[in-house]
Amino acid sequence: MAVNKCVKYLLFFFNLLFWISGCIILGVSIYLKVSKDGNQITNESLPGIDLMIAIGVIIMVLGFLGCCGAIRENRCMLLLFFITLLIIFILLLAAGILGAVGENKVKDWVKERLQSKFTPLSDQKEDVKEDLEKLQRELKCCGLLNGPSDWQKIPDSCRCNATEPDCKSSAVYSTPCSEKIIQLLEQNMEVVLGIAFAIAILLIFGMVFSMMLYCQIGRKETATTA
């Protein structure tokens, strides 16, 4: 019994796109990692760049395995590809469930991470303080966890127009930057969930095509040896 060429080349094309997307994710992630514009505060509270690098490498390896397995009709590579996709799918599903039911725990984790790394603020190096001031200007906040009281001397980046919603009577922002970071995380959650859903769909197609080809190769080898 011959292997279905349509399934074979669909799987190859799917994995080629998978590999290219991994290269793009890895390249962009490395660029962001080495960029001088990175902010130590946001990098510490939202360590997504390192995760993106890991995801990019994993996707590249998976794409390579899938392409080789499809073209060479190698059952071992196809089975390894299928098992890896299944594990990633289960982890993705588990992460989505934990993220949905543990939203408050994520907020507490961000605050605890910032507190352990950057408090007290007076003991931090100048580059950390400069990063926080840059963040204060961008997000219109003041201080890291407790608001203006985090600073011994309130910097100009905390100053605001009294007509602004977050501005106190003393003309400084009242909201700590940790709360603004968490708000950004919540705003981007829908985008993250959408990407995760799209990846889950791709994983399902990849598993289906790889198992179909795996079974067809097995039947072909059985028919040949019979």
N, C-alpha and C positions, 0 to 999 in steps of 0.2 A: 504494500500500500504506500503510495507516494505522499510526501508531506505537502500540505496545502500551502502553495507559494504565497497566496494572499495573506494568510495568517503570519507566515514567516517574515514577509517584508513589512507588514503592518507593525509587528513587534520590533523589527530593526529600526523603522522610522520613528516609532514611539521612543525608543531608547536613545536614538541620536538626538532628538529634541530634549530628552531628559538630560543627556550629557552636556549639551550646549547650555541649557539653563543652569546646570551646576557650575559650569565655567564662568557664566555671567555673575551668579551669586557670589562665587569665590572671589572673582576679580573686584567686584564692587565692595565686598566686605573688607578685603585687604587694603583697598584704597582708603576706606573710612577708618580703618585701624591705624594706618600710618599718617593720616591727615593731621596736620598741626592744629586744625581748628577743633579738634575733639575736646570735649569738656569732661574733666575728671568726675564731676558730680553726677552727671547723667550717665556716664559710662559705668559708674559703680552701682547706681540704683537700677539701671536698665541694661544689664550686660548682654544685649542682644547681638552685638557685632561678633563676639566669639561664637555664639550659637549659630549665626549665619555662616561663619567660616566652616564650622563643623558640618552643617547641613550641605554646603556647597561641595565639600570633599566627598561626603557620603553619596550624594547624587551623582557626582562624576564617576565614582567607583561602580555604582549600580548601573549607570548607563553603559559603561564599558563592558561589564559582565553580561548585560542583556544583549548588547550588539554582537559580542563574540558568540554568545550562546545561540543567538538566532541564525547568524550567517553560517557558523560552523556546525549547526545542529548538534550542539553539545548538551546532552541531558544533564550532566553534572552542573554546568554553569547555569542552566535554566532553573534547575531545582534550587540552587543557592540563591539565585535572583528572586525566585518566588518566596522562599522562606524569609529573606531579608525584607522584602516588601510587606509581607504579612506581619512581621515584628514591628516595622515602622508604623503600619496601619493601626495595630493594637495600641502602641505607645501614643500615637496621635489621638486616638479615641479616648484613651485614659486621661491624657493631658487636657482635652476639651472638657471632659466630665469634671475633673478636679478644678479646672479654671472656673467652671460655672458654679460649682458648689462652694469653692473656697476663695471667693473674691475678697472677703475681709482679711483672710490670712495673707493674701498677696500684698495688700496694703500694709499690714503689720510687718511683713518681711522687708519691704522697701524701707520703711522707717527704721527698723532695727539695723539694717545694713548701713544706712547713712549715719545713724547714731554711733555705731561701733567704729566707723571709718573716719568720720570728720568732726567729731565732737571731743573736747570743747573746741570751738571755732578759733579761739584766741591762740591755741597751740599749733595751728596749722601753718604750713608754709605759705609764702606769698603767692605762689602760682595757684594754690587751691583757693585762696581768698579772691584772687583775680577771676578765676573760673566762676565762683559763686556770684561775684558782682556782675559778670557778663550774663549769667542766668537770671539775676534779679531784673536787669534791664529788659531782657527778652520776655520773661514771663510775668513781669509786674508783681513781684513778690519781695519779701525781705526776710533774711535769716534762713536757716535750714529746717529746723524742727519746731522751734518755739516762737518764731517771728523776730521782730527787731531786737528782742532781749538777747538773742544769740550773739550780737555784736557788742563789744565794749564801747566802741564809738561808731555810731550809725553812719555808713558811707553815703555818698551822694546818690549811688544807684538805688537806694531805698526811697529817695525823695519822690514825691508825686504831687499831682494837682489835686487839691481838696475836693474837686467836683467828681473825681473818679470813684467808682463803687468801692474799691478795696482800700481807699485812702482814709487813714485815721485823721482825727482832728489835729494831730501833730505833724501832718503832711508827710507821713511815711506809709508805705504799704503794710497792711496788717497781716496778710496771708503768708505763712511760711512756704518756702519754695518746694518742700517735700509734698505739700498738698497739691501744688500746681503740677508737679511731675506725675502724681497719681491721677490727676484729672486728664493729663495728656494720654496716660496709659489707658484710661477708660474710653476716651474718645477714639483711640486707634484700635480698640478691641474688636469692633465690627469688621474692620479691614482685615485684621489678623484671622478672625474666624472665617471670613470669606476665602482667604488664601488657604487656610487649613482645609476647608471643605473642598476646594478645587484640587488640592494635592491628594486628598482622600479619594476623589473620583478617579484621578490619574492612577493612583495605586491599585484601585480595583480593576481598571482596564488592563494594567500591566500584569496583574496576577492572572486574570482570565486568559489573556493572550499567551503568556508564558506556559501556563498549565496545558492549554490546548496544544501548543507546539510540542511540549514535553510528551504528552500522551501520543501524539501522531508519530513522533520519532520512535517511541517505544514500540508502537504497532508495526512500524516499518522495519525495525530491527528484528522483531519476532517473525515477520513474514519472510525476511531475507534468510534467517537461519533455519526456517522450517523446510 
